């Protein structure tokens, strides 16, 4: 869960193959500035046409130490 703390404590880098946090962080760092799908709604939502799926996208601007994205800007529907 805390690969940076492990590295600081032991001096050993945590491999991307050994940590889901490091993998997730690397994946988000690769798409900074691009949009990602953050939610999907069925036609039960009032803004989605019958029989369709409505998706919401947000622009990724950074990623935190645990690999969670931070988004900015207006969502795209």
Order of alpha helices (4+ residues) and beta strands (2+ residues): alpha-alpha-beta-beta-beta
